[in-house]
């Protein structure tokens, strides 16, 4: 069965950004610096352990990392 894989770990590694830095970037850009986006959410997405993803999560991460194409962030695998 095909599975959705989030490539956040690859993106952050390529950009030299830590999960903690991403959380700070998200909070600053989307929540006026307030502590709103959960660190655990980023960790679960980074490690492909998150069972559910919201459209909002994907949009916020996509926008914060200034990606050009959603395929940079997600892919389907045959695992």
N, C-alpha and C positions, 0 to 999 in steps of 0.2 A: 504494500500500500504506500502511496506517495505521502510524504510528510513535509510540512512547512518548516523551513530552517531560517532562523534569523542570523544574519552575518555580522551582528554587532561587534563580536570579539575581533573579527578581522578588520573592520573599519576602524575601531579604536586603536588597535595595534598599529595599523598603517598611518594613522594620524598622530600617534604618540600621545593619545589622550587616555587617562585612567577613568575607571567607572566613577570615582569620586568627582573628578573634574567634569565629567559629562553631567552628573547630577547638578552640580553648581551652575553649569552653563544653561541647563534646562530651567532651573529655578529662576535664574536671572532673566532669561529671555522671555519666558512664558508666564511666570508667576511673580514678577516684580521683586525678585530676591527672596520671596517667602519660601519656607521649607515645605513644599507641596508634593514634589515627585519623590516617591519612596525609593530609598537606596536599594531595598530588597527587590523592587520591581526591576530596576536596572540589572542587578545581579542575576535574577532569574532569566531575563531576556538574553543577557550576555552569555549565559551558560546553557541556553536553549532548554531550560527547565520549566518555563512558564507554560501553563496549560491553556490559558486564555489570554488573548491580546485584544485590546480595544483599538478601534480606528484612531482614537485620540492618541494613544501611546505611539502608534506608528507615525502619525502626523507630527507629533512633537519631536520625536527622535530624528525623523527625516529632515524637518525644518532646522532643528538645532545644529545638526551636522552638515547642513547646506549640501545635501546630496542632490544629484541631478536626475536620478532615475530610481524608482522604487526597487528595481531589480538589484541595485547596489546593496539593499538592506535585506531583502527576502528572496528565497528561492525554494523550489520544490525538489525534494530528493526522493530516491527510490528505496530508502531504508525501510 
